[in-house]
Amino acid sequence: METLLGGQWVAAGTWLEVHDPSDTRTPVARVPALGAADVTRAYDEAEKGFALWRRTTPFERARVFHETARLLRERAAGITDAVVTENGKTLLEAGGEVQKAADFFEYYAGLARAGYGTLVHDARPGTRTSYHHEPIGIVLAITPWNDPLLTPARKLAPALASGNAVVLKPASETPMAALHLARALHDAGLPAGVLGVVTGRGGKISAPLLDDPRVAAVTFTGSNSVGESLRSSLADRNVRFQGELGGKNATVVLADADLPAAVRAVVAAGFGQTGQRCTATSRVLVERSVYADFTGLLLDAVAALGLGSRETDTLSVGPLVSTGQRTGVLDHIARAVREGATVLAGGGTPKDEAHAHGCYVLPTVLGDVTREMAVWREEVFGPVVVVRAVDGFDEAVEEVNDSDFGLAAALFTRDLRAAHRFAEEADCGQVSINTTTTGWDVHHPFGGFRDSGSAFKEQGTEALRFYTRVKTVAFHFGA
């Protein structure tokens, strides 16, 4: 596949191979492995593109967005196949990602027509004052492999709707989905240079990507280690940083809960996308009187899960994205066992020939876990759920909040008072009652507290705050 620079599709002298995590033996595609000179070109083109796009009417931007959404849906089968092939999601999961990416562009197409400022009172006689929002310039968007189409769409839609230009660096493991998105935007009429896609190895191009003085903002989704490194590297520059980082999300199940519904939610949030999403449920706190009943139902549900990336069944779990990710998840499980945890389900890799060459880890449930164990505190980012008993609501909330992270939490209960207390007391950016920690829609503000991210939210109208600056203007017309 070629990449997009300056409105042209370009190749390269060297290439980056893409592998299918369900069978890693043979590369399935290749994309350009760009160098420093290509990065400079991307910024050169973005500078020219921004000068044009910032003056493009919101109605034309909306037209481009509506056409982009239409093309994504028209090409859904091919894009879905690309996501399955490079990431390992099931067909159902990948297809949903394509549709939600299209939703982002339709949503921000509508917002492009909305007001962009307001009148404010002025104490000076004969003076009319207003403020309005304007684009900030060139945005560097660094996106992860776990949602290779959705996360670029989540960032590009509000950034472009605001009038900015974007240089996109997709994850090296999963570049094809981002290139499909770039193709849709290009074919929809996005002017040359407004979007450039820099594919390649991060170690070789991260410095020129970050050091260019024309970068006005960096939006990043990924690991805490990389996010903190980026934050530090930008600290002495006037560059905005938005980080959507890790999570160690908890679901609380009280004694009065609908246990089958709670189990369905934990399975969906813990093992959907093979647990490779920041909002995945990884900790489950169950009131002691129903712990045995809940755990029995959970283990039955986990036993019914199948394996396979090409499956359409909602009960299928795909491979992890790479051999390295599989090794990391297995290391977390092994360490938990060494520290005293009990494997209640899974815990290893499948032994059958059909999955022998893929990056699979069996859906895993761990018991006998304490608050001091690494598996209770560190993000695993795989199909691993740990279960603990608690003595009531207050202890559950205390343990939910006893974390460096603060992304998502859920409570299952029939008690309205407990539900409202949990919504207030859970120290997380996303709180759910009787539903999953996952599944936030395009118009829902999204982001976590503490080590889960920065102060800037994504999605909804809140996302526009990061991609715009405020200018105040006063007109004196009186004597």
Secondary structure, 3 states (H helix, E strand, C coil): CCEEECCEEECCCCEEEEEECCEEEEEEEEEECCCHHHHHHHHHHHHHHHHHHCCCCHHHHHHHHHHHHHHHHHCHHHHHHHHHHHHCCCHHHHHHHHHHHHHHHHHHHHHCCCCCEEEECCCCCCEEEEEEEEECCEEEEECCCCCCCHHHHHHHHHHHHCCCEEEEECCCCCCHHHHHHHHHHHHCCCCCCCEEECCCCHHHHHHHHHHCCCEEEEEEECCHHHHHHHHHHHCCCCCEEEEECCCCEEEEECCCCCHHHHHHHHHHHHHHHHHCCCCCEEEEEEEHHHHHHHHHHHHHHHHCCEECCCCCCCCEECCCCCHHHHHHHHHHHHHHHHCCCEEEECCCCCCCHHHCCCCCCCCEEEECCCCCCHHHHCCCCCCEEEEEEECCHHHHHHHHHCCCEECEEEEECCCHHHHHHHHHHCCCCEEEECCCCCCCCCCCCECCEECCECCCCECCCCHHHHCEEEEEEEEECCC
